[in-house]
């Protein structure tokens, strides 16, 4: 697979948003009167740039970046874990703070990884299929619809696995609906920005991929040609 300068830039932003969101998610904030993890803001950007990748470069290219994000996030988790186990210097007294901010539980990790893969691949798949169905018109219908489904699955899976049996079911439902609504509204508000980035990249790359012959198996990583 050949990559360009702009592809690397978009992929780097995608991965950075993903890892940053997972790190700052430990902080809980009130957003428009609702309780949410701080990572929700930057995490939504990963879906936006995921849309850009699929729209411009095709599902096959987005698949590479989704797995790259997964691998980078896993590497960050391993590094943080090893850093927590490493013996602290005698004069350093912030181990408790390190564990509080950067610590994690296997249950939360499982929820995060499963939700990420299901949500991102669904988002990319829906957008690619809608692009063919709409013959490349009405970009906003693809970005919003794919986010509606992808972010919906991501939110349901993460919150259900992470908090089932810990908080009451009604609070789980409220958390799912709140985060889902915010993420979709985020995509709607960011639509002009998405149009600008997609238009810029299509002109610079002279590329507009259509996944007519693409194998949508998320585990397939061999290079595929998409119709331009």
N, C-alpha and C positions, 0 to 999 in steps of 0.2 A: 504493500500500500504506500503510495507516494503522499507525502504531506507537504503543505505549504506553510509559509510564515504565519498567515492569518489563522490557519487551522490550529497551529500550535498555540497561538494566543487564546483562541476561544476555548480550546481544551484545557489550558492552564487555568483560565478563569473558572471554568466549571469545577475542576478538581479543588481549587483553592476555596471556592464557596462551600463545597461539600465538607472539607476538613474543618474549616473555620466554624461552620454551623454546628458540627458535632462537639467542638471544644467549648464554645460559648453557650451551648444549650443547657449547661448546668445551672445557669442563672435564670430565675423565673421573673417575668416582667408583667406588668399590666398594660395591655395594648387595647386602647379604646374601651377600657373597662373590663377586659377579659384577661384571664390568667393564661400566659403562654410562655414557652421557653424562648430565651433571647435568640436562639439560633433560627427561629422561624423566618426572620427577615432575610438573612443572607441565604438560607437554604432555598427559599423560593427562587432566588436568582439562578440556582443550578438548573431548575426546570426551564427557566427562560432561555438559558444558553444551550440546554439540551434540545429545545425546540429549534434554535438557530442551527445547531449541528445537523439535525435531521433534515430540516428544510433546505439547507444549502448543499450539504455533502452527502446526504442519504443515510438510511438506517444502518448500513454496514459500517460507515465511519463512526456514527454515534455509538454503535455497539462496542467498538474499540475503546472509546472514551469512557463509557459507562464502566467497563471492566477495569480500565486504568484507574478511575476514581475509587472503585472498590479496593483495588490492590494498594493504592496510596493511603487510603483510610485505614486499612488493616495494618500497614507498616507503621502509621502514626500511633495506632493503639498499642502495638507491640513495643514500640520505642518508649511510650509513656509508661507502660507497665514495667519494663525493665528499669527505667529511670526511678520509678517508685521503689523498686526492690533494692537498688544499689545503696550501699552504706553511705549515710550522710556524713558530711564533715562535722567534726565535734562542735564547731562554732555556729553551725547552721541549725536553726530551731524551727524551721517552717515545714517539717514533714507532714504535720496534720493538715496544714493549708494545702499542700501539694495533693494529698490524698482526697481532700474535700473537693477541690476544683477539678482535678484531672482524673480522679478515680472513677471506676465504672463497675458495673456488675455484669456477669455473663448474660443475665436475662435482658438487660438493656442493650447489650451488644447484639444479641440474637435478634431482638426486635428491630434495631436500627439497620442491620445488614439485610435482613429479609425484606423489610419495607422499602429500602432503597432500591434493591434489584427489581422487585416486582413493579414498583411505581415508575422507575425510569424506563424500563423496557416497555411497559404498557404505554407510557406517554409517547415514546418514540414510534412504536408500532401504530398507534392510533393516528398520529400526525402523518406518517408516511402513507397510510391507506387513504386518509381523507384528502391528501394532496392529489392522489390519482383520481379519486372520486370527483373532486372539484376542478380537475384539470389545471391545477396550479393557481386557481382564483381564490379570492376571499381568505387570505392568510389568517385573518383574525378568527375565522371559524375553526381553523385547525389548531391554532395555539391555545385557544380557550377550551375547546372540546377535549383536547388531549390532556390539558392540565386538570380539567374537571374530573376526568377518569383516573389519570395517573396519580395525581395528588390525593384524590379520594382514597384509592387503594393504599397508598403510602401511609396516610393518616390513620385509616382504620386498622391496618396491620400493626403499625408501631404502637399505637395507644392500647390496642387490645392485648398484645403480647406483653407489653411493658407494665401495664397497670391492672390487668384483670385479677380480681381477688384482693387487690390492694386498696382500691378506692371503689365506692359504690357504683353500680352500673349506670345510674342516671348521670353521675358526674363524668363517667367515661363517654357517654353519648354526647353530653354537652361539650366536652373537650374536643371530640371528633368533629362535631358540627362547626364549632368555633374556628378551629384551625383550618378546616377544609374551606370554609367561607372566606377566611382571610387570604388563603393562598390563591384562590380563584380570583378574588377581587384584585390582588396584587398583579396577577397576570393581565387582567383587564386594563388596569391603570397603566401598566408598562407596555401596552400594545403599540403605541407610537414609537417607543424606543426599539421594540422588536422589529418593527417595519424598517426603521432606519438602519439597524445593524444588518438585517437580512439583505436589504437593498444594496448597501455598501459592499458586502461580501460577494454577492452575486456579480456585481460589476467588476470588482477587483479580481475575483477568481475566474470570471467568465464561466460560471458553473451554476447549474440549477438541476439537481439530481432528482430523478423520479425512480421509485423502487418497483418497476414493473416485473423484473425478473429476480428480485432479491429473495433469498432464503431468510426468513425471519426467525430462525432458530437462534435464541440468545446465546447458545453455547458455541455457535459456529464462528470462528475467528479468521478463517481464510479470506483472502481478498476477493471482492466481488465487484463487477462493473455495473454501475447504475446508468440508466438512460439519462442523457443530458437534455 
